[in-house]
Amino acid sequence: MAKDNSELIDVNSDVKDRVMEVSHIQSLIYVIRGKQVMLDSDLAILYQVETKTFNQAVKRNIERFPENFRFQLKKEEYDSLRSQFVTSKEGRGGRRYLPYVFTEQGIAMLSAVLRSDIAIQVSIRIMETFVEMRKYMANTSLLYDRMNAIEERQITYQNETNEKFDKVFAYISDHEESQQKIFFDGQIYDAFSLLIDLVASATKSLVLVDNYVDVGTLNILSKKKENVSVTIYTVRKTRLSEKDIETFNQQYPKLEVNYTGVFHDRFLIIDDKKAYHIGASLKDAGKKCFAISLLNDSGVIYDILQRLDIETEENES
């Protein structure tokens, strides 16, 4: 989506480098209602747009931002948050409305809404920072002083899980052809990264069988190489609109969506040669425990493609 230059904040290159530093992004992450969040005004600066323009873009796509993705602060929450600000109040004061904050899932959705190269780069950088912050929070005694007993148990569990997954992903990095990879709830960035790697590995075609697709799915598929065709097989009651498909094809051709109701499981087939069985829809990857398994049997891949060809429903006129 083209942007009017008048909406952009004039940020010189030195400042851009500074605001993209992990340490700077970490200072903009707060814990509110037990969730790590970022203020709309801080995100607007990172995405290099005015806060008003930023929130207008979100409101035009409000259906993509449920309460667990974005919520408005209460007065007492904002008053408490302002007391934590280390930097000056410049750029934070003088607001005529209580600010909105975005969770990690909401920030992941922003790159699909803002639709710019900087939005994608910033979103990935922020998500990387969230991963680092989880580790930091698990080892910071100050956090334990501020959280209640339930939150303390959650942090202990997260710390143990992080240690296990450090070993799991270290193994994965050394064994790229590992036949199965397992993700636990909360590993959104790790699952997101692996799916992007799989999509980017295609040189000719991608075939996705998934009954629950939306713009979040397209956000992952957009990371494909140029000239790689994408075919999605889903049910007719999909959340993906014709407008979504048209918009995707304008920038990342070529996407085709076919309909079939005979598949329950999800499959990703790369170049008609390599296939993965995926335990969760791409849009939900990392939200709950799921696995991605490599299918080595070429006969199984052939059978899936044949069944798709036979069971594809005719497009409605």
C-alpha positions as CSV (number, residue, x, y, z in Angstrom):
1,M,0.0,0.0,0.0
2,A,1.5,3.3,-1.0
3,K,1.8,5.9,1.8
4,D,1.6,9.6,1.6
5,N,5.0,11.0,2.4
6,S,3.3,13.6,4.7
7,E,2.4,10.8,7.0
8,L,6.0,9.7,7.6
9,I,8.1,10.9,10.5
10,D,11.4,12.6,9.4
11,V,13.9,10.3,11.2
12,N,17.6,10.6,10.3
13,S,19.7,7.4,9.7
14,D,21.5,7.7,13.1
15,V,18.2,7.8,15.0
16,K,16.7,5.0,12.9
17,D,19.7,2.8,13.9
18,R,19.3,3.7,17.5
19,V,15.5,3.0,17.7
20,M,16.0,-0.4,16.0
21,E,18.5,-1.5,18.6
22,V,17.3,-4.4,20.8
23,S,18.1,-2.6,24.0
24,H,16.0,0.4,22.9
25,I,13.0,-1.8,21.9
26,Q,13.3,-3.7,25.3
27,S,12.9,-0.4,27.1
28,L,9.6,0.1,25.3
29,I,8.1,-3.2,26.4
30,Y,5.9,-3.2,29.5
31,V,3.9,-5.8,31.5
32,I,0.2,-4.9,31.8
33,R,-2.5,-7.3,32.8
34,G,0.1,-10.1,32.9
35,K,1.0,-9.5,29.2
36,Q,4.1,-8.0,27.5
37,V,2.8,-5.0,25.5
38,M,4.0,-1.9,23.6
39,L,2.3,1.5,23.4
40,D,0.7,2.6,20.1
41,S,2.9,5.8,20.2
42,D,6.1,3.9,20.6
43,L,5.2,1.5,17.8
44,A,4.3,4.4,15.5
45,I,7.8,5.8,16.0
46,L,9.4,2.4,15.2
47,Y,7.2,2.0,12.1
48,Q,8.0,5.6,11.1
49,V,4.4,6.9,10.9
50,E,2.4,9.4,13.0
51,T,0.5,7.9,16.0
52,K,-2.8,9.1,14.5
53,T,-2.0,7.6,11.1
54,F,-0.9,4.4,12.8
55,N,-4.2,4.0,14.8
56,Q,-6.3,4.9,11.8
57,A,-4.7,2.0,9.8
58,V,-5.5,-0.4,12.7
59,K,-9.1,0.8,13.0
60,R,-9.6,0.2,9.2
61,N,-8.6,-3.4,9.9
62,I,-10.1,-3.7,13.4
63,E,-11.4,-7.2,12.8
64,R,-7.8,-8.4,12.8
65,F,-7.2,-7.1,16.3
66,P,-9.3,-8.8,19.0
67,E,-8.9,-7.9,22.6
68,N,-5.9,-10.3,23.2
69,F,-4.1,-8.5,20.3
70,R,-4.9,-4.9,21.3
71,F,-6.6,-3.2,24.1
72,Q,-7.0,0.3,25.5
73,L,-5.4,1.2,28.9
74,K,-7.5,2.2,31.9
75,K,-6.7,5.5,33.5
76,E,-5.0,3.9,36.5
77,E,-3.0,1.7,34.3
78,Y,-1.8,4.6,32.2
79,D,-1.0,6.7,35.3
80,S,1.1,3.7,36.7
81,L,2.8,3.3,33.3
82,R,3.8,7.0,33.1
83,S,5.6,6.7,36.4
84,Q,7.8,4.0,34.9
85,F,9.0,6.1,31.9
86,V,12.7,6.6,32.0
87,T,12.8,8.9,29.1
88,S,11.3,12.4,29.0
89,K,7.6,12.9,28.5
90,E,8.2,14.4,25.1
91,G,6.1,12.6,22.6
92,R,4.1,10.8,25.3
93,G,2.2,13.7,27.0
94,G,-0.7,15.8,25.8
95,R,-2.8,12.9,24.6
96,R,-6.6,13.5,24.4
97,Y,-7.4,9.8,24.8
98,L,-6.0,6.8,26.7
99,P,-3.5,5.0,24.6
100,Y,-3.8,1.5,23.1
101,V,-1.3,-1.2,23.7
102,F,-0.4,-4.2,21.5
103,T,0.5,-7.7,22.5
104,E,3.1,-9.9,20.7
105,Q,0.3,-11.4,18.5
106,G,-1.0,-7.9,17.7
107,I,2.4,-6.7,16.6
108,A,2.8,-9.8,14.4
109,M,-0.4,-8.8,12.7
110,L,0.8,-5.2,12.1
111,S,3.1,-6.1,9.2
112,A,0.1,-7.4,7.3
113,V,-1.9,-4.2,8.0
114,L,0.8,-1.6,7.3
115,R,2.1,-3.4,4.3
116,S,5.6,-1.9,3.9
117,D,9.1,-3.2,3.9
118,I,9.9,-1.3,7.0
119,A,6.8,-2.7,8.7
120,I,8.0,-6.3,8.1
121,Q,11.5,-5.6,9.2
122,V,10.4,-3.8,12.4
123,S,7.9,-6.5,13.3
124,I,10.5,-9.2,13.0
125,R,12.9,-7.2,15.1
126,I,10.3,-6.6,17.7
127,M,9.3,-10.3,17.9
128,E,13.0,-11.2,18.3
129,T,13.1,-8.7,21.2
130,F,10.1,-10.3,22.8
131,V,11.9,-13.7,22.8
132,E,14.9,-12.1,24.5
133,M,12.6,-10.3,27.0
134,R,11.0,-13.6,28.1
135,K,14.4,-14.9,29.0
136,Y,15.3,-11.6,30.7
137,M,12.1,-11.6,32.7
138,A,12.6,-15.2,33.9
139,N,15.9,-14.2,35.4
140,T,15.0,-10.8,36.9
141,S,14.2,-10.7,40.5
142,L,12.5,-7.4,40.1
143,L,9.7,-9.1,38.1
144,Y,9.0,-11.5,40.9
145,D,8.5,-8.6,43.3
146,R,5.8,-7.1,41.0
147,M,4.0,-10.3,40.1
148,N,1.5,-12.3,42.2
149,A,1.9,-16.0,43.0
150,I,0.2,-17.2,39.9
151,E,2.5,-15.2,37.7
152,E,5.6,-16.5,39.6
153,R,4.6,-20.1,38.8
154,Q,4.1,-19.1,35.1
155,I,7.6,-17.6,35.0
156,T,9.1,-20.7,36.6
157,Y,7.4,-22.8,34.0
158,Q,8.6,-20.5,31.2
159,N,12.1,-20.6,32.4
160,E,12.1,-24.4,32.4
161,T,10.5,-24.5,29.0
162,N,13.1,-22.1,27.6
163,E,16.0,-24.3,28.8
164,K,14.4,-27.3,27.1
165,F,13.8,-25.5,23.8
166,D,17.3,-24.0,23.8
167,K,18.4,-27.7,23.5
168,V,15.7,-28.6,21.0
169,F,16.5,-25.7,18.7
170,A,20.2,-26.1,19.0
171,Y,19.7,-29.7,17.8
172,I,17.4,-28.4,15.0
173,S,20.0,-25.9,13.8
174,D,22.6,-28.7,13.5
175,H,20.2,-31.2,11.9
176,E,18.2,-29.3,9.3
177,E,16.7,-32.5,8.0
178,S,15.3,-33.5,11.3
179,Q,12.0,-35.3,10.5
180,Q,10.0,-33.8,13.3
181,K,10.0,-30.5,15.2
182,I,7.7,-29.9,18.2
183,F,6.6,-26.5,19.5
184,F,5.0,-25.7,22.8
185,D,2.5,-22.9,23.5
186,G,4.0,-19.5,23.5
187,Q,6.8,-20.4,20.9
188,I,5.1,-18.1,18.3
189,Y,8.3,-16.6,17.0
190,D,10.1,-19.9,16.7
191,A,7.2,-21.5,14.9
192,F,6.8,-18.4,12.7
193,S,10.5,-18.5,11.8
194,L,10.5,-22.2,10.9
195,L,7.5,-21.9,8.7
196,I,9.0,-18.9,6.9
197,D,12.2,-21.0,6.3
198,L,10.1,-23.8,4.8
199,V,8.2,-21.3,2.6
200,A,11.4,-19.6,1.5
201,S,13.0,-23.0,0.5
202,A,10.6,-23.5,-2.4
203,T,11.9,-22.8,-5.9
204,K,8.9,-23.5,-8.0
205,S,5.6,-24.1,-6.1
206,L,3.9,-24.3,-2.7
207,V,0.8,-26.2,-2.0
208,L,-1.0,-25.6,1.3
209,V,-3.9,-27.7,2.6
210,D,-5.4,-25.8,5.6
211,N,-9.1,-25.4,6.5
212,Y,-8.4,-22.3,8.6
213,V,-6.6,-19.6,6.5
214,D,-6.6,-15.9,6.9
215,V,-4.4,-12.9,6.3
216,G,-2.0,-14.2,8.9
217,T,-1.5,-17.3,6.7
218,L,-0.7,-14.9,3.7
219,N,1.8,-13.1,5.9
220,I,3.8,-16.3,6.1
221,L,3.4,-17.2,2.5
222,S,4.5,-13.8,1.4
223,K,8.1,-14.8,2.4
224,K,8.3,-17.1,-0.7
225,K,10.8,-16.5,-3.5
226,E,9.7,-14.5,-6.5
227,N,8.0,-16.5,-9.2
228,V,7.1,-19.3,-6.8
229,S,3.4,-20.1,-7.3
230,V,1.1,-20.8,-4.3
231,T,-2.0,-22.9,-4.2
232,I,-4.2,-23.0,-1.1
233,Y,-6.8,-25.7,-0.6
234,T,-9.3,-24.8,2.1
235,V,-13.0,-24.9,2.9
236,R,-15.5,-22.4,1.4
237,K,-16.2,-20.8,4.8
238,T,-12.6,-19.5,4.9
239,R,-11.8,-16.2,6.5
240,L,-9.8,-15.3,3.4
241,S,-11.7,-12.8,1.2
242,E,-11.4,-12.2,-2.5
243,K,-10.0,-8.8,-1.7
244,D,-7.3,-10.4,0.5
245,I,-6.3,-12.7,-2.4
246,E,-6.4,-9.8,-4.9
247,T,-4.2,-7.7,-2.7
248,F,-1.7,-10.5,-2.2
249,N,-1.4,-11.2,-5.9
250,Q,-0.7,-7.5,-6.6
251,Q,2.6,-7.8,-4.7
252,Y,3.4,-11.5,-4.5
253,P,1.9,-13.3,-7.5
254,K,0.7,-15.9,-8.0
255,L,-1.8,-17.1,-5.4
256,E,-4.7,-19.4,-6.3
257,V,-7.3,-20.6,-3.8
258,N,-9.2,-23.8,-4.4
259,Y,-11.9,-25.4,-2.2
260,T,-12.3,-28.9,-0.9
261,G,-13.8,-30.3,2.3
262,V,-12.3,-33.8,2.4
263,F,-9.1,-32.9,4.3
264,H,-8.9,-32.6,8.1
265,D,-5.1,-32.4,8.6
266,R,-2.8,-29.6,7.3
267,F,-0.1,-30.3,4.7
268,L,2.6,-28.1,3.1
269,I,4.0,-29.5,-0.1
270,I,7.2,-27.9,-1.5
271,D,8.0,-28.1,-5.2
272,D,5.8,-31.3,-5.4
273,K,8.7,-33.2,-3.9
274,K,8.8,-32.5,-0.2
275,A,5.8,-32.5,2.1
276,Y,5.2,-31.6,5.8
277,H,2.3,-32.7,8.0
278,I,1.5,-29.7,10.2
279,G,-0.4,-30.1,13.5
280,A,-1.9,-26.6,13.5
281,S,-3.1,-24.1,11.0
282,L,-0.3,-21.8,9.9
283,K,-2.2,-18.8,11.4
284,D,-2.2,-20.4,14.8
285,A,1.4,-21.7,14.8
286,G,2.9,-21.5,18.3
287,K,-0.3,-20.6,20.1
288,K,-0.7,-24.2,21.4
289,C,1.5,-27.3,21.3
290,F,1.9,-28.8,17.8
291,A,4.4,-30.6,15.6
292,I,5.7,-30.4,12.1
293,S,6.7,-33.7,10.5
294,L,8.5,-34.4,7.3
295,L,6.8,-37.0,5.0
296,N,9.6,-39.0,3.4
297,D,7.3,-41.3,1.3
298,S,7.1,-39.9,-2.2
299,G,4.1,-42.1,-2.8
300,V,2.2,-40.3,0.0
301,I,2.9,-37.0,-1.6
302,Y,1.7,-38.2,-5.0
303,D,-1.5,-39.5,-3.3
304,I,-2.2,-36.2,-1.6
305,L,-1.7,-34.2,-4.9
306,Q,-3.9,-36.7,-6.8
307,R,-6.7,-36.5,-4.1
308,L,-6.6,-32.7,-4.2
309,D,-6.9,-32.8,-8.0
310,I,-9.9,-35.1,-7.8
311,E,-11.7,-33.6,-4.8
312,T,-11.4,-29.9,-5.7
313,E,-14.8,-28.3,-5.9
314,E,-15.8,-26.2,-8.9
315,N,-15.6,-22.5,-8.3
316,E,-18.9,-20.8,-7.8
317,S,-20.0,-18.5,-10.6
